[in-house]
Amino acid sequence: MRTTAMCSILLLSLWMLLLSAARTARAADEVAIDEKLGATVPLDLQLNDETGQKVSLQALIDKPTVLTLNYFRCAGVCTPQLNDLTRTLNQIQLQPGKDFQVITVSFDPADTPEVAANKRTNYFKLMKRPFPPLAWRFLTGDAASTKRLTDAVGFKFKRQGDTFLHPAALIILSPQGKVTRYMYGITYLPFDLQMALDEAKSGLVRPTISKALSFCYSYDPAGHKYVVNITRIAGSVTLLGAAVFAAVVLFKGRRRTEGVSS
């Protein structure tokens, strides 16, 4: 009886863990990036620039481009992401406005050109190198327009009250508007970004290796290196161990029951 009760508790705990994992997986599917490598963004799409004038992506994208999708009231990942992008842009050797450009698009229809202009001003204050104003654009648009862009690059977000749940990534585009690379997270290595932009210049599409490795490794910005994510690995090992232990206990319990019956 004691073995059966212990096994039942373990199985119940495992079932609860699996249900939690399933819920997390469903939520992650709603807020994620469905990579569209090789796809082209809608170049005919018109958005509002910082002065409120309509501008098409066709007119803007003529060189390797770093595309970021954010919303300007974001109190979560947007600020650290754009802060670290600014730090990275200060360190790469490519020339802004000549070798590459950055386009930040808000997917919040409540964001206005005035808000976008203020946001751009704040980030240009963090620049420690000459950076032409037209080399980093902050654009806004209505919900239908921005959704065309987010859908084209596989950027899935979800409204939650007055805020949004969304992933964080840099999306690298070729001069023809083709998606060539995704760089995930809110911290970036200057070498990685420069290499991605160099490859985008020739339209070279690269798979996202870091997406798979990010489960086991995290980037340490202080040490400028990747470190093993012990907590995440330990959690996975614990879950696997619990499953194996429950299976062993259940098997032994059944063997004893069969022995008694015979």
N, C-alpha and C positions, 0 to 999 in steps of 0.2 A: 504493500500500500504506500509505504514511504517513497519507494522508487517511482511509483506511478504518479504520486502527487508532485514530486520534484520534476518529473518529466513534463507533466501538464503545465507547471509554472514556467518552465523553460520554453516550451512550445508557445505558450501564450505571450511570453516576453518577445520571442522571436517574431511571432505574428504581428505584434504591435510595432516592432522595429521595421518589418517589411511594409506595413501599411503606411508608416511615416515616410519611408523611402519612396513609396509609390506616390504619395501626395507631393513630396518634394520634386519628384520627376515630372509630375503633371504641371506644377507651378513653373519649373524650369523650362518646360516646353512652351509655355505661354510667354515667358520672358527670356529670350535667348537670341542667338544669331544662327540663322539657317544660311550657311555660306553659299554665295552665288558667284564663286570664282569664274572668271571669264565672261560674266554677264556685263552688259553695258547699262549705265544709269540712264534715265530718260532725259536726253539732252534737250528736248523741247520744253522741259519743265521750266516754268517761270516762278521765281520767288521774289521776295522783297529784299532789297539791299538795305544798308544802314540808313539811307536817306529816304526810304519809302518807295524808291523807284523799282519798277519791275526789271528783272534781269534773268536771262535764261542760262541754264547750265552750259549750253552750247557756246555762249559768249564768254563764259568764265573758264571752262576747262580746256586749256591749251598746252598744259605741261603736267608732269607728274604732280598729283594732288593728294594731300592728306585730307580725308573727309571724316569729320566727327559729327555725331548725332547726339544732341544734348537738349536740355531745356534750361532756360536762364534763371528760373527760380529754384533750381534743384539744390536741395540741402544734403544730397547724398554723394554719389560718385562723380558727378559732373565737375565740381570744383577741383578736387584732387586730380582728376584726369587732365583737365585743361592746365592746371598748375604744372604738372609734371611734363606735359607736352611742351609747355613754354620753356621749362628747364632744358628739355632735350633739344628743342630748336635752337637754343643758345649755344649748343655744343657741336652740332653737326657742321661739316665743312661746306656743304652745298649752299649756294647763294639763293636766298628767298626772293621770289619774283622773277628769277632767271632760271634756276634749276628745278624749282618746285614752288608750290603754294599750298595754303591751308584753307579749307572751307568748313566752317562750322554752321550747321543747320539746326534750328530749333524745331522739334516736332510738337511743341505746345502752341496751339493756335492763339493762346492768350498773349504770347510774347509779341511785342511790337518792334518796329524798326528803331524806336528811341531806346528801348531796353537793349537791343542788339548793339547799338552804337556805344552805349555806356559800357557794355561788357567788353567790347573790343578795346575801348580806351583803357580800361583797367588792365587788360592783358598786355597791351603795348607798353604800359609803364613797367612791366616786369622784364621786358626785353633788354638784354645787355649788349646787343649788337644792332647794327643798322637793319631795319626791317621795314620795307616799303609798305605803306598802308594797304595797298591793293593785294599784298601777298598773303593776307589773312582776312577773309571775309566772314562776317557774321550775318546769316540770312534767316528770314522768317517767312511764314506763309500760312495759308488756311489749312485745315485738317486734311482735306482731300489732296491737296498738292504735296504736302510733306509726306503723306502716306504713300503716294506713288514712289517717292524716293526710298523710304524705309522698306517698302515691299521689294523694291528692285535689288536692294543689297541684303535682304533677309534679316533686317533688324526688327525683332519682335519686342514690343513694349506693351504695358498694360496700365490703364488709368486706375488709380486708387484714390478716390476722393478728389482732392485738389492737386494731388501729386501723381507721379508716374513711377512704376517699376520698370527698369530697363537695364540692359547690359551695358558694358563699357568696352569699347574697342576703337582702334584707328582702322579706317578702311582706305586702302591705298588704291588710287586710280591711275590708269595710264593717261597720256595726253588725249586719247580718244574716248575717255570716260569708261574704260573697261576695268572691272574689279580684278586686281592682281594679287592682293594680299590682305589678310586680316591680322592685326596685332592686338591681342586681347589684354585686358587689365587696365590699370590706372598708372602704371609705371613702365617706362620704356628705356631701352638701351640706345644711346645715340648711334652706335654702329649698326644695330638692327634696323633703325629707321632709315639711315642713310643707304644701306644696302637695298631695302625695300623700294626706296625712291629711285635708285639707280636701275633696278630691274624693271620698274614700272615704265621707265623712259623708253624701253624697247618693247613694252607690252608683255614681258615675261610673267607668267602666272605661276605662283608658288603655293604649294599646300601649306596649311597651318600646322606645323609640327608642335608648336608651343601649346596648342589647345589640348593635345593629349598629354603632354608632359606636365601641364599645370596642375594635374591632380596630385602628383607626387612632389612637385617642386614649386617654391615660391621665390619671388625675386626680393632680395634684401637690398633696398636702396642705400642703406648706410654703408654696407660692405661692397656694393656694386657687384653682386654675384648672386647666383641662384643657390638656394639652400633646400635641403630635404624638408618637406612638410610632415614632421613627425606626428603631429596631432591627427591629421587626416589619415595617414597610413595606419596609426595605432587604432583609430576608430574602425577602420575597415577590417583589420586583423581581429579585433575584439568581436565584431559582428560575425565574421567567418568562424571564429572559435566557438562562439555560442551555438551556432548552427550545427557544427560538427559534434559538440558535446551533447546537444539535445538528441541528435540522431543516434549516437552511441548509447545513451541512457535508454532511449526508446527501444533500441534493438535488444539490449540486455534484458530489459523488462519483459519483452515478448518471449525471449528464450526461456526465462524463468517460469513464465506463465505456462508455456508449452510443456516444460519439464514437469510441473506440478500436475497438469492435466493428464499427462501420460502415466 
